[in-house]
């Protein structure tokens, strides 16, 4: 476990790591003197270097603008007591060594301005530079984190300095900037790519399932059979050209773990394995040739070369010869009107292998009736369609078929299909889908359900998620009345990576007198206080990339892909941070236009200045 953590910290460059404060080039460091101008750093007598691998992100300025290059290359490294020698920091002279010194704080410090060679443009030096703000291109020593057990050196992605080449030790005109550097033992060898034997007949199959980035996947993959050898191409849709080889025995196709998939960011090798309870294992697909079905209950992981760090995965894997076609969303016929119903339910989650109550939730649904056809629009997910059920002959029940498709939400690089179903729990959270039957009292406008139900991400099995699994559901017809909405709850959040403030609202669906509010007549707006004066917050289209026009007020259900979620639960403020930090308070207010009247809540204020100070935002 210790080794896995060390590798993840050093090699997974996309995660946040500790930033070590860069040392000024004027700081004294007697253990690592600056290289004499014109003299290469050489290894001491008897010290032998070994093959290491260096991963970097290199930035080069070209006539077409700044270009980012992901590199993986072989370098040499040597450790001699507290002294460390590494080649490869110079792109012009990749074999020249730079000398560093191990420090008492567990880092390796390299003096800026070490000579690496001379070409027709003059002498070249490796320098550290400050990377951002007022200190951009200021020369500095640079430090790497150091793992003494694994002999891994790394410069984190969020470090405040980078490495570059300069034509003089004190010159700030730099080129070939290196960032996100990792130096690890072992020479880099190009992984072999599997190629099936020539002449094999290929077959088109279709993969359905889910991943950590999308609730539902549906894409084609290719199989080829050579006796008991089985080849599959495109199992992971990120690597559509990659082949994997398996072996068919007794109705099971086994794919050995660790087969090469391709590269992540052009240099990080990716392979696959199944994540077992205690270790990574082979992938085993059950195979029914007659029915044309392959499936597994295992979770297939895409992992890095360390064979441990999971970066992506597939589950609910179901592969068929016949493609599953997502139906068209159900929409009530033109002219059929709908009514709003209050939706009370227990939100259920899985804990310790059991389905338990998480919280009581109040939401809203729309109901439309056309003869014996009963339509319901659910808002707990952003589905594009409605559920359609049948009213029983006695008029007292409504039945929806199990796993009925209720629509899709399509976002940027995200595709989610939704299916409404009831289900029974036969033990150990093994859920069996069944028809959903509601008790219906048309006279009193009350609908109830004693079954477990939810919205699944799969068309063939129950795969519900938090907030969309229901217990003791009850629907009550709403009446439109004039009401003053309750003031919203307000919470601030800070995105440290992208440097913007987020406002999270919790908006009540009740008026101050307890009346049910119709969501179509409910909206909200944000406020801020500056120089002691309150102002409505205007969200401008030139600042918020997901808005087409300037906006002040937002309907309760308004949402975009990421900047605004429904119900105001996540609102991103993409104004200049300096401007937002000048606001002493941030607030929110709800507006209700029901019963022919308009009423607004009080403004709920949050002390923004104290929040900034508490979080150290400046």
Secondary structure, 3 states (H helix, E strand, C coil): CHHHHHHHHHHCCCCCCCCCCCCECCCCCCCCCCCCCCCCECCCCCCCCEEEEEEEEEEEEECCEEEEEEEEEEEEEEEECCEEEEECCCCCCCCCEEEEEECCCCEEEECCCEEEEEECCEEEEEEEEECCHHHCCCEECEEEEEECCCCEEECCCCCCEEEEEECCCCCCCEEEEEEEEEEEECCCCCCCCCCCCCCCCEEEEEEEEEECCCCCEEEEEEEEEECCEEEEECCCHHHCCCEEEEEEECCEEEECCCCEEEEECCCEEEEEEEECCCCEECEEEEEECCCCEEEECCCEEEEECCCCCEEEEEEEEEEECCCCCCCCCECCCCCCCEEEEEEEEEEEEEECCEEEEEEEEEEEEEEEEECCEEEEEECCCCCCCEEEEEECCCCCEEEECCCEEEEEEEECCEEEEEEEEEEEECCCCCEEEECEEEEEECCCCEEECCCEEEEECCCCCCCEEEEEEEEEEEEEECCCCCCCECCCEEEEEEECCCCEEEEEEECCCEECCCCECCHHHEEEEEEEEECCEEEECCECCCCCCCCCCCECEEECCCCCCCCECHHHCCEEECCCHHHHCCCCEEEEEEEEEECCEEEECCCEEEEHHHHHHHHCCC
